[in-house]
Amino acid sequence: MGAVADAIAGGGMGGRLWLYSNYHCNLSCSYCLTESSPGVPRRVLDAAAILARAREARELGFTGVGITGGEPFLLAWMPALLAELAEILPVVVLSNATLFTGRRLAAIEPLAGLPVRIQISLDSAFPQENDEMRGPENFAKVVAAIPALVERGIGVRIATTLEDPAGQDPAERDRLCELHRSLGVGDEDHIVRPIIRRGRAVAGDMGLAVGFDEIEPELTITADGAFASPFGPTVRAGELDTDLLVTRTVAPLSVPAGALARLVGNAESGRDARLGIR
């Protein structure tokens, strides 16, 4: 195996290659890492580039692909891309799930049965609390979309992002778990993670402050370069953060992947400080 495959197999570097397909979004969530909203610069990675990086990732020893944004499903070609990616590596795509009606819902039906899972944000079982963070009517749209996807045979995960996961009221946690089970999503497909103090969360004085020593290294490709984590290419006051930038070069993928593998090797003594946030 090469250095990248060794780092992945040894657990020092995540096996999923993340790609930011775009930065624009139909929402403006209060803790968004990238300050995404309808009017921000789109910073799109085109489908051909994403497919090329995924093929290289497979050859280097990566075990999966993650697509994030922004809202990836604002890109009309996203469903077709996900089907092609699934022929290369298993895929997770992050979404707010507010667009899955009509033609967009029909467009993703061919993903049924493929190794593609849509990870959907749902932060509370209480509509008002959820919508305070994510926007008006978000809760109603999400709880309508999830069963529609499940009924069509499309894999769904739910991600809950909280200011203090350890301090969550047990009754609130139980209610949220009851909700996602009723929507057809089991406990094994529900993840809970803290707000990270980057992007819009800085202005709101929310979340955990993290750097390279606290994150789990996962190579992340954007239109601006390669980063050490999907928590890396954040935007604050309209400016891209570069403290977790690995290389400006993204192709061939061996360049940023090798650079991150070397960084991981040099930082192994600090592994016990990592938070396990993915």
N, C-alpha and C positions, 0 to 999 in steps of 0.2 A: 504493500500500500504506500501511497505518497503521504507527504506531511499533512495535507488537508484531511485525507481519509483517516489517518492515524489520530488526528485531533478530534475528529467526530466520533470515531470508535471508542476513544478513551474518555469521552464525556467532557472534554475541555471546551469543545465548540459545538454548538447546536447543529443538528443534522438537517434542519429546515432552512432553505434559502428564502429570504423574504425579499419581495419586490414591491415598491410603492408604485402602483399603476398610475396614480394621479393624486393631486392634492385638493382639488375642489370637491365640494360636498353640498348637498341640499340642506344640511343642518349646520348649526354653529354651537356645538356642545361646550359647556362651561369649562371642561378640563381637557379639551382637545390638544393633543401633542403638537399638531401641525397648524393650529389656528385656522383649520379648514372652514370654509363657508362658500356660498355660491359665487362670490366675487373675487376670490383669491386667484393668483396665477396657477394655472392648471398643472404644470410640471409633469406632463404625461410621458410615460414610457410606452412606446408603441408595441403592438402585439408581436411583431417580428423580433424585437429586441428581447422581450420577455421570454419568448420561446427559445431563442438562441441561448440565453443565460441558463434556462432550465435544462437544456440538453447538455451544456457544459457541466452543470451542477451534478447531473447523474454520473458523468464520467469521472468527476473528481471525488465521488463518494458521498454526496449529499443524499438524504433519504426522503426528502419531501420539499414542497414549495408552498410558500405562503404569499398571498396577494392582499395588500392593504392600501389604504388611501388616507384622506379623502373617502369618497364613496365610490368603490370600483364599478358598481352597476350603473353609474351615470354614463359609462362608456358603452355605447351600443354593441360593440364587438366583444364585450366581456364574456357572455355565456359561451360563445363559440371558442374563445381562447381557453376557457376553463376545460372544455371538452378535449382540446388538443393537449393541454398540459397534463391531463389525467392519463394520457397515453405515455407520458414520460416519467412522472412521479406523482404520488398522492398529493392532493392539493387541499389547503385550507384557505378560504377567502373571507375576509372580514367585511361585514356590512351592517348598516343600521336597519335594514329590512323594511324601510318605509316606502320603497318603490315597487314592491312585489304585488302589483295588481295588473290586470289586463294583459297587454302585450309583453311586458317584462316577465310576468309570471309564466306566460306561455313560452317565452324564449328560453327559460331555464329548464323546462320540462325534459329536454334531452339529457340533462345531467343525472337523471334518475338512475341509480344503480352503479354509477361511476365512482371512483375514489376521490370524490369532491365533497367537502363539507363546508357549509356556510356558517361562520361564527357570527352570531347576532348579539348585539348589546342590549341587555335588559338589566337595569340597575336596582329596581325595586318592584315589589308586588303591589305597591300603592301608586296609582296613576299620578297623583300630584307630585310625590317625591321623585319619581322617575322623570317626569316631564320638566321639573325644575332644572335638572341637569342637561336634558337632551332636547327640550323644545316642546311646544304645544302639540297635543294629540299623538305624541310619539308612542306612548304606551298602547293606545288603542290600535295603532297601525301594526305594531310589533306582535301583539297577541293575536291579531288576525292573520299575519303573514306566516307565523311559525307553523300552525297546523296545516295551512295550505301547502307549505313546502313538504312537511312530513307526509301528508296524504299522497303527494306525488312521488314519494320514494327518494327524496333528496335529503342527504345527511345534514343535520343541524346540530350545532353546538351553541350554548348560551354563555356569554361572558358578562359577569357582573363586576363593575368597577366601583370601589368604595373608598371614602376618605380613610377609614380605619377598619379593614376587614376583621381584625381580631376583636374589635370593640362592637361589632354588630350585635344588636339585640337578638338573642336566640329565637324569640317568637317571630321576628321579622324574617330571619333566615329560613325558618321552617315554612313560613307562608310563601316565600319566594320559591322554595323547593317544591312545595305542593303545586304551585302555579306551573312551573316548567314541566313537572311530571304530567299535569293535566293537559298540557299542550303537546305531549308526545315526546318530550326530551328527558332522558334518564339522568340520574345523578352523575354517571360517568362522563356525561357530555356537558356538565356545568362547571365552569371555572370561576373563581373569585380572585380578584387581584386588586392591589391598591392603586389609587391615583398617583401618577408620577409627576413630580413638580418640574415639569418642562412645558413649553408651549403656553397655552392659555391658562394653565393651572398656576403658573407663576404669578400672573396678575391677580388671580383669585386667592393667592396664598393658600393653596391646597396641595396636599400630597407629600410623598417622600422625595427628598433630594437624593439623586443617585448619580454615580459616575461609573467608569469602567470597572472598578473593583467590586461594585455591587450588582451589576447586571449579569445575566447569562449571555455570553457572546453568541450572537446569531448573525451571520453575514446578511446585510441588508443593502439592496441595490436601489438607487433612486436616479432621477434625471440629473442630480447634482454630484453623484459620486457614490462610493461604497462606505457603509457605516458598520459599526461593531454590534448594532442591535436595532430592532425596529423602534426602540425608544430613542434612537440617536438622531435621526434627521428631523429634528423638531424645529419649529419656527416660533420666534418670540418678537413681538412688535414688528412683524413683517420680515425679519432677518433670519436666515438659516443658521442654526447652531452647528458648529463644526468641531466641538470638543470630542465627539465620538467618531469623527471622520477617520476612515482607514486609508483610503486612496481616492483620488479624483478619477482614476482609471477604473472602468467597470468591465471592459472587454479587452483581452480575454478574461474570463472569470478567474482563471488561475492566479492572476495578479492580486486582486483584493483578497481572494480566499487564502493565498499563501501568506500575505501580509498579516491577516487576522490570526492565522495559525501560529505565526511567529510571536505575535503579541500575547496570545494565550500561553504559549510555552514559557515566555519570559515572566508571566504573572501567576504561574501555578501556585506559588507559595501563598498567594492571597485568596485562594479559592474558598476558604472557609468563611469569608466575609460576604459571599454572594447571597442574594436574597431569593433566588429561585423564581424570579418573575419572568414569565414568558407570555 
